[in-house]
Amino acid sequence: MWWYYFDPTMLIVLPAMIFAIWAQINVKTTFHKYSTVSTRNRCTGYDSARRILDANGLYDVQIERVSGELTDHYDPKANVIRLSDTVYGSDGVSAIGVAAHEAGHAVQYAKGYSPIKIRTAIFPVSRFGSAAAIPIFLIGIIFAYQPLMYAGIILFSLAALFQLVTLPVEFNASRRAVEALKGSGRFSEDEIRPVKKVLSAAALTYVAALASSLLSLLRLIVIAGGRRRD
């Protein structure tokens, strides 16, 4: 029967998996809901980001258009903000919020915001840890070799650490975005309110990612503990 092959440790990560799915659905529905609400001054995502950059003296930061939806990001190596098709030229409230958030990341780098420095520093090792952790852990299980299991757990914890450091970075970028939009005097409170909802929905995806990482880490620890008792 199928239940003979069921891994009960999967129940540890199940809540995080459900939360992550909900968070992704929520951010997309919230974004689409307010993308149809145009700003009164017809400010586009590009305009929003450019004004924030210029207000902080970041004239050298370029803004490019990229394909896709919610593929927006700031590339510190190229010093470029890349805005998706649904954000770059859109005058929807969602677009100005997302673009302002990415401009917030550029400001973080320019101002030397400590958490983003830490995230940048640990990114290479966390990426390696994320890729190598499970294969190493599984090899440890196959050969019943505890040191490899623990090595996998340590490597996976680096990926979880990256998710943990990401939270303050993302929340701070959103706070900077809202403050910049308010401070510009170009948007009413009726426009700022949905911007906050869009950015809050996006922030929950990072909370979900952290929860998934931590519970997955706990699952590995439980599995390793069970193997040690065996």
JOBELQUI-V985891 format. One line per field, one symbol per residue. ss: DSSP state (h for helix, s for strand, l for the rest). phi: phi as a letter, one per 40 degrees, with the letter a starting at -180 (. if undefined). psi: psi as a letter, one per 30 degrees, with the letter a starting at -180 (. if undefined). A space follows every 10 residues. Layout:
ss = ???
phi = ???
psi = ???
This chain:
ss = lhhhhllllh hhhhhhhhhh hhhhhhhhhh hhhhhllsll llllhhhhhh hhhhhlllll lsssssllll llssslllls sssshhhhll lshhhhhhhh hhhhhhhhhh hllhhhhhhh hhhhhhhhhh hhhhhhhhhh hhlllhhhhh hhhhhhhhhh hhhhhhhhhh hhhhhhhhhh hhhhllllhh hhhhhhhhhh hhhhhhhhhh hhhhhhhhhh hhhhhhhhhl
phi = .cccbccccc cccddccccc cccccccccc ccdccccccc cgccddddcc cccccbgccc ccbbbbchbf bcabbcccfb cbbcdcbdbc bccdcccccc cccdcccdcc cgcddccccc ccddcccccc ccdcdccccc cdcfbddccc cccccccccc ccccccdccc cccccccccc ccccgbbccc ccdcdccccc cccccccccc dccccccccc cccccccccc
psi = lfffgkjfff fefeeeeeee eeeeeeeeee eeefffjkke ggkleeeeee eeeefgghff klklkllakh gklkjfefhk kkklefeegk gleeeeeeee eeeeeeeeee fhkeefeeee efeeeeeeee efeeeeeeee eeghjeeeee eeeeeefeee eeeefeeeee eeeeeeeeee eeffgfklef eeefeeeeee eeefeeeeee eeeeeeeeee eeeeeeeee.
